[in-house]
Amino acid sequence: MGTTDGDAVVAAARAGDESAFAALVARHQHELRVHCYRMTGSLEESEDLVQETFLRAWKNLGGFAGRSTFRAWLYRIATNACLDALDGRARRVLPHDVEGPSDPRAGRPPRTDIAWLQPFPDLPAPAEAQPEAAAVTRETIELTFLAAIQHLPPRQRAVLILRDVLGWSARQTAEHLDGSVASVNSALQRARATMREHLPERRLDWRAPAEPTPRERAVLRRYMDAVEHADLTAMAGLLAEDVRTTMPPYPMWFQGRDAVLEALAAGWDPASPAYVGRFAMRPAAANRQPAVAAYLREPSSPVYRAAAIGVLRIEGDLIVEATAFHDPGLFPAFGLPLELPSAHR
């Protein structure tokens, strides 16, 4: 089978040329990072697993016989690294996977004993990336899909991604996972059935537009303005009646417009004991969905500090789901500052 990776570059890398191997790393790093994120649901682990993939590849370059493309060989290594990492580990979740809806009047502390799903930055693929990498990044990595796929056992997860996301054949997938075509087809059938149970209606086909639409961006701007001005009336007009909001690592989550507005009213009211301060919002790029970076200026603070990266799911002109990841440590990976001056407002 021929290779699209450049025979001369691969040959040079196999001969021990570190610069040639570095070129191959640059060419495939982005798409493998996306692949490892799909497998694990973790931005942080995807970084580590890509590094592990290239370390294993460098150590075993002599074992690459050219029967597949170098890219396919790297995917095999990355998938196995992910399966090793996932062995015996609890799946990553969002708050609604853990317990029922919360009382908006009862705040609770963060849970650090739970492996929470993380967002993924929509950073452009490097110039060195091959055309295949761009095709992979156009496939959606929506949180809806990521949360649903976490319900699959790791091997079924790998089969679903290789077959339905990357478009590999059953034979290729079987070779990739050292299994039979029959076992791959059986695993795919079970995986698709589980996904149907956990994906919202009208979301069984997770191939979405490459980026938010103009209508979604308009809703996002109105949402940012409502938060910055603590405008509950404007927010009410943006939320679907059955909207769901989650805030990992906080375990509570709210179902329905009334519950969400009640929670926001307490946090936005300066006279309330639950008042948190004022927000400044910036557009962000996460999971191919409308997203924002929220900065909070607490009553006693002169600056806005990184608070959460919010990812929205919009249907029509209404927000049906909002997930706010309250982890300032994520901001640098999204190219976002940790503070904004008070003059931002």
TANORNOR-V593019 format. One record per helix or strand of 3 or more residues. SS is the DSSP state (2 for helix, 1 for strand). FROM is the first residue (numbers start at 1). TO is the last residue. Records with the same first field share a line. If there is no record, write none. Layout:
BEGIN
SS->FROM-TO ; FROM-TO
END
This chain:
BEGIN
2->7-14 ; 18-40 ; 43-59 ; 61-63 ; 70-86 ; 95-97 ; 131-138 ; 143-149 ; 154-165 ; 170-176 ; 181-198 ; 214-228 ; 232-236 ; 257-268 ; 328-334 ; 342-344
1->239-247 ; 250-255 ; 278-286 ; 289-297 ; 303-315 ; 318-325 ; 339-341
END
